[in-house]
């Protein structure tokens, strides 16, 4: 299982593994022992864990890196706080994990969520593997983006891939003029 396949759904507790897609959303399965499957709707806010980043005083840090930091801290004997830990305890935990996190934009509830998610994913995800894949994908995406920009600058606006120019459409879509009067029903 990878972080890109795990989502948090607003209003529904816990984390979910994406199984598939349907017309109206995703098909997900809980990652706990129950393995309950259900479909999401387009109205639900869904956050993919691989896309989440934590605010810092510099560049934002991906959640996978934060999980790696927690994993390393836990190996040295740092205790992971539970959901009932008090606010100062959670803040001191975050100070150990990510010392330069933005204290104004990262709330205690966010820190609590990070610790809870880490505990849920601990045996399911290899956090060291996650970071290297994200960096490799990011490098590929950056080079592709640069190549696409270079191609778009080299080609004229109405350039067809086979070398023939294509005229821009004239008027509004559907060939109807803006000045035409609407037809009356029944005439």
WONORLIN-V919130 format. One record per backbone hydrogen bond with DSSP energy under -1.0 kcal/mol. NH is the residue of the N-H (numbers start at 1). CO is the residue of the C=O. If there is no record, write none. Layout:
<<NH & CO> <NH & CO>>
This chain:
<<5 & 2> <6 & 3> <7 & 16> <8 & 47> <10 & 45> <12 & 9> <16 & 7> <17 & 29> <18 & 5> <19 & 27> <20 & 27> <22 & 25> <27 & 20> <28 & 38> <29 & 17> <30 & 36> <31 & 15> <38 & 28> <40 & 26> <47 & 8> <49 & 6> <51 & 48> <52 & 49> <54 & 61> <57 & 100> <61 & 54> <63 & 52> <66 & 62> <67 & 63> <68 & 64> <69 & 65> <70 & 66> <71 & 67> <72 & 68> <73 & 69> <74 & 70> <75 & 71> <76 & 72> <77 & 74> <78 & 73> <85 & 82> <90 & 86> <91 & 87> <92 & 88> <93 & 89> <94 & 90> <95 & 91> <96 & 92> <97 & 93> <98 & 94> <101 & 98> <102 & 55> <106 & 102> <111 & 107> <112 & 108> <113 & 109> <114 & 110> <115 & 111> <116 & 112> <117 & 113> <118 & 114> <119 & 115> <120 & 116> <121 & 117> <122 & 118> <124 & 121> <125 & 121> <130 & 126> <131 & 127> <132 & 128> <133 & 129> <134 & 130> <135 & 131> <136 & 132> <137 & 133> <138 & 134> <139 & 135> <140 & 136> <141 & 137> <142 & 138> <143 & 139> <144 & 140> <145 & 141> <146 & 142> <147 & 143> <148 & 144> <149 & 145> <150 & 146> <151 & 147> <152 & 148> <153 & 149> <154 & 150> <155 & 151> <159 & 156> <160 & 164> <163 & 160> <166 & 158> <175 & 172> <187 & 184>>
